[in-house]
Amino acid sequence: MSASDEVLALFRAHGSQAYYGEPVTTLEHMLQAAHFAQLEGAPGPLVVAALLHDIGHLLENVPDDIEDWRTDARHEELGGRWLARFFGPDVSDPVRLHVPAKRYLCATNPSYLDKLSSASIHTLKLQGGPMNEAEIAAFEREPHWREAIRVRLWDDEGKVAGLKTAGLDSFRALIDATAAARR
């Protein structure tokens, strides 16, 4: 089974669920993040990372209602590991780091917190809140930390009810080409 076959199967099985307190489904959210990445002219692997940044949510078992979350499921780590089976670190690392990127931005950009949705604020508390100085320094040593910030910002944008984007199947060739480049 190709990378795109596995990805599309996951989306088809779980992508239609509501996206945790946001006005979009999980699939719509992830397509919108990829849409915003493409609008900015991001390279292919970063578009794939934006598209798949929340794939861990499709692999985990968490309550449907965000208010019922009492612990962080660490979907970014689960997703990053799962994606590393198919892709190089130019895809899997920004996915693995997109939650730490939120914590980083909250610590380094005072106005960023004001832009977060209520669901993101709720999960921020579960994820450890804004980073401290040592965590900031460690994050900035990660090879793909800047790319993770870009994915995070597209993640934040991708919550628009009714926004028209390309469909999931339109990403099949890019997913497979990006996976093939890893070999």
Stockholm file with secondary structure:
# STOCKHOLM 1.0

chainA/1-183         MSASDEVLALFRAHGSQAYYGEPVTTLEHMLQAAHFAQLEGAPGPLVVAALLHDIGHLLENVPDDIEDWRTDARHEELGGRWLARFFGPDVSDPVRLHVPAKRYLCATNPSYLDKLSSASIHTLKLQGGPMNEAEIAAFEREPHWREAIRVRLWDDEGKVAGLKTAGLDSFRALIDATAAARR
#=GR chainA/1-183 SS CCHHHHHHHHHHHHTTSBCTTSSSBHHHHHHHHHHHHHHTTCCHHHHHHHHHTTHHHHHSCCCSSGGGCCSCCCHHHHHHHHHHTTSCHHHHHHHHHHHHHHHHHHHHCTTHHHHSCHHHHHHHHHTTSSCCHHHHHHHHTSTTHHHHHHHHHHHHHCCCTTCCCCCGGGGHHHHHHHHHHHC
#=GC SS_cons         CCHHHHHHHHHHHHTTSBCTTSSSBHHHHHHHHHHHHHHTTCCHHHHHHHHHTTHHHHHSCCCSSGGGCCSCCCHHHHHHHHHHTTSCHHHHHHHHHHHHHHHHHHHHCTTHHHHSCHHHHHHHHHTTSSCCHHHHHHHHTSTTHHHHHHHHHHHHHCCCTTCCCCCGGGGHHHHHHHHHHHC
//
